[in-house]
Amino acid sequence: MSETLCPCGTGKPYANCCGLYIEGGQLAPDPEALMRSRYTAFFQCNYPYLKKTWHPETYPEDLEQGEPSNWVGLEIIDASWEDDEGEVEFKARLIFDNRLEVLHEISDFEKIDGVWLYHSGEFLHDDEPVKIARNAPCPCGSGQIFKDCHYQA
């Protein structure tokens, strides 16, 4: 029986990766681990975890309304932290309206009372959404063609 791989892209089983923070009660040790677990929480639509890891000054009260949920990939470009401040640059891919979109962001994190929290981010606009052909490989990496996987009629 194979274990489910973590959606954050590390190649590790969920239970030994983001599951440690989302379900296991452990604190993310650094901003990159927190970013990965937050991506996984978005993937799962786990809004309680997102709220718990969001800085109270910047948490949006309407987070659950209209939030996309077809996340299909995360790439960490750079991560750094010192003392109680950190930054993670990433690209997260999602499918919306049968188009592949890329969210490119530089996120700021703050450590409060020993706990890393997402504070805010700066969006970098790179590419326009790309329409996905029905018979193309699905961008989620499942090995299926798009029309048999994430396509929405």
LINBEL-V658239 format. One record per residue. N is the residue number from 1. SS is DSSP state (@ for helix, = for strand, . for the rest). BURIAL is I if it has 16 or more other ideal C-beta (glycine too) atoms within 10 Angstrom, else O. Layout:
BEGIN
((N:SS:BURIAL) (N:SS:BURIAL))
END
This chain:
BEGIN
((1:.:O) (2:.:O) (3:.:O) (4:.:O) (5:=:O) (6:.:I) (7:.:I) (8:.:I) (9:.:I) (10:.:I) (11:.:O) (12:.:I) (13:=:O) (14:@:I) (15:@:O) (16:@:O) (17:.:I) (18:.:I) (19:@:I) (20:@:I) (21:@:I) (22:@:I) (23:.:O) (24:.:O) (25:.:O) (26:.:O) (27:.:O) (28:.:I) (29:.:O) (30:.:O) (31:@:I) (32:@:I) (33:@:I) (34:@:I) (35:@:I) (36:@:I) (37:@:I) (38:@:I) (39:@:I) (40:@:I) (41:@:I) (42:@:I) (43:@:I) (44:@:I) (45:.:O) (46:.:I) (47:@:O) (48:@:O) (49:@:I) (50:@:I) (51:@:O) (52:@:O) (53:.:I) (54:=:I) (55:.:O) (56:.:O) (57:.:O) (58:.:O) (59:.:O) (60:.:O) (61:.:O) (62:.:O) (63:.:O) (64:.:O) (65:.:O) (66:.:O) (67:.:O) (68:.:O) (69:.:O) (70:.:I) (71:=:I) (72:=:I) (73:=:I) (74:=:I) (75:=:O) (76:=:I) (77:=:O) (78:=:O) (79:=:I) (80:=:O) (81:=:I) (82:=:O) (83:.:O) (84:.:O) (85:=:O) (86:=:I) (87:=:I) (88:=:I) (89:=:I) (90:=:I) (91:=:I) (92:=:I) (93:=:I) (94:=:I) (95:=:I) (96:=:O) (97:.:O) (98:.:I) (99:=:O) (100:=:I) (101:=:I) (102:=:I) (103:=:I) (104:=:I) (105:=:I) (106:=:O) (107:=:I) (108:=:I) (109:=:I) (110:=:I) (111:=:I) (112:=:O) (113:.:O) (114:.:O) (115:=:O) (116:=:I) (117:=:I) (118:=:I) (119:=:I) (120:=:O) (121:=:I) (122:=:O) (123:=:O) (124:=:O) (125:.:O) (126:.:O) (127:.:O) (128:.:O) (129:.:O) (130:=:O) (131:=:O) (132:.:I) (133:.:O) (134:.:O) (135:.:O) (136:.:O) (137:=:O) (138:.:I) (139:.:I) (140:.:I) (141:.:O) (142:.:O) (143:.:O) (144:.:O) (145:=:O) (146:@:I) (147:@:O) (148:@:O) (149:.:I) (150:.:I) (151:.:I) (152:.:O) (153:.:O))
END
